[in-house]
């Protein structure tokens, strides 16, 4: 038997809402996304496609 508030649900209940802070973030600073295989998908898109698990429907 677990004590009241123990376990994952108890831990989640203790989390507080936060606000998003984008101060200092500039997407243009991340210019490392390259299209190594020249298929019009940069590195970020290649990873997203690979990890999506869905068929490639480009």
C-alpha positions, -999 to +999 in steps of 0.1 A: +000+000+000+013+034-009+011+065+012-012+093-001+006+114-026+034+089-032+043+076-067+042+093-101+008+109-097+018+125-064+050+138-079+032+152-109+007+169-086+035+187-069+048+202-101+041+239-106+033+256-139+061+277-154+062+304-179+082+302-211+113+324-213+128+330-247+150+359-237+183+355-255+171+328-279+177+335-316+169+307-340+194+322-365+222+314-341+216+277-349+229+277-384+243+242-381+214+225-399+228+214-432+214+195-462+243+169-464+226+147-490+210+175-510+175+162-507+160+195-495+158+183-459+182+198-434+197+178-405+168+187-382+142+175-407+161+143-414+162+134-377+125+142-373+116+120-402+139+092-390+124+092-355+088+098-365+083+061-373+058+071-400+063+065-437+082+092-456+056+112-476+078+141-488 
